Amino acid sequence: MNNPERALPAENQWDLLVEHNLYYYFHGLWVESDDPEEVSRLLRVDPDTKLECDLETLIEMYQGRPADTVWIGPHAPGWTHVLAFGLYPYHPAIRNLGKRRVFQIRYDDDRYLLEGLYLYYDGAQLGYAGPPDEEGHMDLPDYRPYANGLALSEDESHRQHLHLMLCMVGRITGRFLNREWFASTRTLYRIPEGTWEEA
């Protein structure tokens, strides 16, 4: 990606989520790792549930299932993407991903709830890493160069904010969501019930 600090995706990121039936719930993790299998081990998936599948199959299989489920695959050089179902922000599985950057965005359309672009490292949530608000506030100013032209506005919807946050993490990781990303085959796993107990 040339000039990642200024790059924009070819298509609106929210529109792609709608087109691929991920608009109602999206919980994405961008993990700084080239090894999806290592990421899956750190999440403590059940290897016996491993299934290579596309997104359409994932959505069909997840309907009504209460179990924690992850769809894991390469994102860009140096990055693995996890689409998570059943986890929540600051979940112990996310905090277990070690000494690497982990960016998280979670959106729940039914609740009209957007939990923005947060950065985790070594079990700690370091703060908000998304585009600045109208006053220019960012928790993590090291990421300000990636926010060029992506400021959030109170006049915009959560859906527009989600688009801008996905633009931001795309700039950071070197890849936006695109049709090839949605068409890819990745690995689906279940995380057994009781694997992660809160302290």
C-alpha positions as CSV (number, residue, x, y, z in Angstrom):
1,M,0.0,0.0,0.0
2,N,1.6,3.3,-1.1
3,N,1.4,6.1,1.4
4,P,-0.6,4.1,4.0
5,E,-1.2,7.2,6.1
6,R,-3.4,8.6,3.3
7,A,-4.8,5.5,1.6
8,L,-8.5,4.9,1.2
9,P,-10.2,1.6,0.4
10,A,-11.7,1.0,-3.1
11,E,-15.1,0.4,-1.5
12,N,-16.9,1.7,1.6
13,Q,-16.1,-0.8,4.4
14,W,-19.7,-0.6,5.9
15,D,-21.2,-1.4,2.5
16,L,-19.0,-4.5,2.2
17,L,-20.2,-5.7,5.6
18,V,-23.8,-5.3,4.5
19,E,-23.2,-7.0,1.2
20,H,-21.6,-10.0,3.0
21,N,-24.1,-10.3,5.9
22,L,-21.8,-9.1,8.6
23,Y,-23.6,-5.8,9.2
24,Y,-25.6,-7.1,12.2
25,Y,-22.6,-8.2,14.2
26,F,-18.9,-7.7,13.6
27,H,-16.1,-8.5,16.0
28,G,-12.8,-8.3,14.3
29,L,-9.3,-8.9,15.7
30,W,-6.2,-8.0,13.8
31,V,-3.3,-9.9,15.4
32,E,0.3,-9.0,14.6
33,S,1.4,-12.5,13.6
34,D,2.1,-14.4,10.3
35,D,1.0,-17.6,12.0
36,P,-2.8,-18.2,12.2
37,E,-2.2,-21.6,13.8
38,E,-0.2,-20.1,16.7
39,V,-3.0,-17.5,17.1
40,S,-5.6,-20.3,17.2
41,R,-3.5,-22.2,19.9
42,L,-3.3,-19.0,22.0
43,L,-7.1,-18.7,21.8
44,R,-7.3,-22.3,23.0
45,V,-9.5,-23.5,20.2
46,D,-10.6,-27.2,20.0
47,P,-8.4,-28.5,17.1
48,D,-11.0,-31.3,16.5
49,T,-13.5,-28.6,15.4
50,K,-11.2,-27.4,12.6
51,L,-13.1,-26.6,9.4
52,E,-11.8,-24.9,6.3
53,C,-14.7,-22.8,5.0
54,D,-15.8,-19.6,3.4
55,L,-17.7,-16.8,5.0
56,E,-21.1,-17.9,3.7
57,T,-20.6,-21.3,5.4
58,L,-19.4,-19.7,8.6
59,I,-22.6,-17.5,8.8
60,E,-24.8,-20.5,8.1
61,M,-23.1,-22.6,10.7
62,Y,-23.1,-20.0,13.4
63,Q,-26.9,-19.3,13.3
64,G,-28.2,-19.7,16.9
65,R,-25.1,-21.4,18.2
66,P,-24.1,-20.2,21.7
67,A,-20.5,-21.5,21.6
68,D,-17.5,-19.2,21.1
69,T,-16.4,-19.5,17.5
70,V,-13.5,-17.9,15.6
71,W,-12.7,-17.8,11.9
72,I,-9.0,-17.3,11.4
73,G,-6.8,-16.6,8.4
74,P,-4.0,-14.4,6.9
75,H,-4.8,-10.8,6.5
76,A,-1.7,-9.0,5.2
77,P,2.1,-9.7,5.6
78,G,2.7,-9.7,9.4
79,W,-1.0,-9.9,10.3
80,T,-3.6,-12.5,11.0
81,H,-7.3,-11.7,11.2
82,V,-9.8,-13.3,13.6
83,L,-13.6,-12.9,13.1
84,A,-14.9,-13.7,16.6
85,F,-18.4,-14.8,17.8
86,G,-19.2,-15.1,21.4
87,L,-16.2,-13.3,22.7
88,Y,-16.4,-9.8,24.2
89,P,-14.0,-6.8,24.6
90,Y,-11.3,-7.6,27.2
91,H,-12.1,-11.3,27.0
92,P,-9.3,-13.4,28.6
93,A,-8.7,-15.1,25.2
94,I,-7.9,-11.8,23.6
95,R,-5.7,-10.8,26.6
96,N,-3.8,-14.1,26.1
97,L,-2.4,-13.2,22.6
98,G,0.9,-12.2,24.1
99,K,3.5,-9.6,23.3
100,R,2.2,-8.5,20.0
101,R,-0.2,-5.8,18.8
102,V,-3.9,-6.8,18.7
103,F,-6.4,-4.3,17.3
104,Q,-10.1,-4.9,18.0
105,I,-13.3,-3.5,16.6
106,R,-16.8,-4.7,17.7
107,Y,-20.1,-3.6,16.3
108,D,-23.6,-4.8,17.3
109,D,-26.3,-3.5,15.0
110,D,-29.2,-4.7,17.2
111,R,-27.9,-2.7,20.1
112,Y,-26.5,0.0,17.9
113,L,-23.3,-0.3,19.8
114,L,-19.9,0.4,18.4
115,E,-16.9,-0.4,20.6
116,G,-14.2,1.3,18.6
117,L,-10.7,0.5,17.5
118,Y,-8.8,-0.5,20.6
119,L,-5.2,-1.8,20.9
120,Y,-4.1,-4.6,23.2
121,Y,-0.6,-5.7,24.0
122,D,0.6,-8.4,26.4
123,G,-2.8,-8.8,28.1
124,A,-3.5,-5.1,28.5
125,Q,-5.8,-2.8,26.6
126,L,-3.6,0.2,25.8
127,G,-6.3,2.5,24.6
128,Y,-8.3,3.7,21.7
129,A,-6.3,3.7,18.4
130,G,-9.0,4.9,16.0
131,P,-9.6,8.1,14.3
132,P,-9.7,11.2,16.5
133,D,-12.9,12.9,17.6
134,E,-13.9,16.4,16.5
135,E,-11.5,17.9,19.1
136,G,-8.7,15.8,17.8
137,H,-8.5,13.5,20.9
138,M,-6.7,10.2,20.6
139,D,-5.5,7.9,23.4
140,L,-2.5,6.7,21.4
141,P,-1.0,9.6,19.5
142,D,1.6,7.3,17.9
143,Y,-1.2,6.3,15.5
144,R,-2.2,9.9,14.6
145,P,-0.3,9.7,11.2
146,Y,-2.7,7.0,10.1
147,A,-5.8,9.2,10.9
148,N,-5.2,11.7,8.1
149,G,-8.7,12.7,6.9
150,L,-10.6,10.2,9.1
151,A,-11.8,12.3,12.0
152,L,-15.1,11.3,13.6
153,S,-18.0,13.7,13.7
154,E,-21.0,13.7,16.1
155,D,-23.2,14.3,13.0
156,E,-22.2,10.9,11.6
157,S,-23.8,7.5,12.3
158,H,-22.1,4.6,14.1
159,R,-22.0,2.9,10.6
160,Q,-20.0,5.8,9.2
161,H,-17.7,5.7,12.3
162,L,-17.2,1.9,11.8
163,H,-16.2,2.6,8.1
164,L,-13.7,5.1,9.3
165,M,-12.3,2.8,12.0
166,L,-11.9,0.0,9.4
167,C,-10.1,2.5,7.2
168,M,-7.8,3.3,10.0
169,V,-6.9,-0.4,10.9
170,G,-6.5,-1.0,7.1
171,R,-3.9,1.7,6.9
172,I,-2.1,0.3,10.0
173,T,-2.1,-3.3,8.8
174,G,-1.6,-2.6,5.1
175,R,-4.9,-4.1,3.9
176,F,-8.5,-2.9,3.8
177,L,-11.4,-5.2,3.7
178,N,-12.2,-6.0,0.1
179,R,-14.0,-8.6,-2.0
180,E,-11.0,-10.9,-2.1
181,W,-10.9,-10.8,1.7
182,F,-14.6,-11.7,2.0
183,A,-14.3,-14.5,-0.6
184,S,-11.3,-16.2,1.1
185,T,-11.4,-19.6,2.8
186,R,-10.2,-19.5,6.4
187,T,-10.2,-21.8,9.3
188,L,-13.2,-22.1,11.6
189,Y,-12.8,-23.3,15.2
190,R,-14.9,-23.6,18.3
191,I,-13.6,-22.7,21.7
192,P,-14.9,-25.2,24.2
193,E,-17.2,-24.1,26.9
194,G,-15.4,-23.4,30.1
195,T,-12.0,-22.9,28.5
196,W,-11.8,-19.3,29.6
197,E,-13.1,-18.6,33.1
198,E,-13.0,-15.1,34.4
199,A,-10.7,-14.6,37.4
